[in-house]
Amino acid sequence: MVVIAIGPHPDDPEEGAGGTLARIAEAGERVIVVYMTSGGKGIPAKNEEEAIKIREKEARAACQILGAEPRFIGLHDGSCFPSESVVKELQDLFEQEEPKCVLTCWPLDTHGDHRATGYMVLEAYCRAFGSNFNASMRDPLDLDDPANAAIMKFPGLFFWATEQWHQSVQFQPTVFVNIDATIDMKMELVEAHASQNRGDSLVKWVEKIAMQLGDQSGGRVRYAEGFISPRPSFLG
């Protein structure tokens, strides 16, 4: 079983879905984390080449903690525009790995890299699997095969928010994942991106969002991650 998470920059998959990915990895599933850019503009006082080396090292460290495989697409930070070649690269990845689940950032976002990433993932998904989103998955942790073999099997597609209520626009989760058991690992994954966690600001922000999503779930859990699914399930 393979799950693929695709983010615009190092730290985006960890912020948006780190707790969910930790639960998936702990279940023994294979996780691939794809970074569209290497965050070359993300460290003040560092040139792009220096920043890329630092941020790719941090991304690899986070993936090592998670037990995931990092992949770097190599687009330029700040100019991650939709590209036919990248869409084809993602399509080839999907067709080669046959993931059970794909997670990525919500495309309605104030940051162009996030808009482009969400669009390219969606385009590659539709080319590889069709545009009806007929997934049997109800949530990212629903990794078992359907009891009814006749049910259509397509990868689940789930979008996370980036800096919810600040950066992602019109994001209303349709799926909540309980990350009470993996919040500590989520924080560890975020902390691995030390260049982005100046003064623990990123960790504090991510924990605050997880608690607010826990409240949105109806208070059933303390910490949660929220996702939008285009079509949560196919019931046949």
Protein Blocks (a to p, Z undefined) as FASTA:
>chain_A
ZZddddfbghklmmmmmmmmmmmmmnopacddddfbgolmmcghiafklmmmmmmmmmmm
mmmmnopacddehpaehiaccdfklmmmmmmmmmmnopabdcdddfbdfbfklmmmmmmm
mmmmmmmnopnopafbfbfklmbccfblkbccddddddddehehklmghiacfbdcdfkl
mmmmmmmmmmmmmmlmgghlmmmmmmmmmmmmmmmnoomambdcddddfblbaeZZ
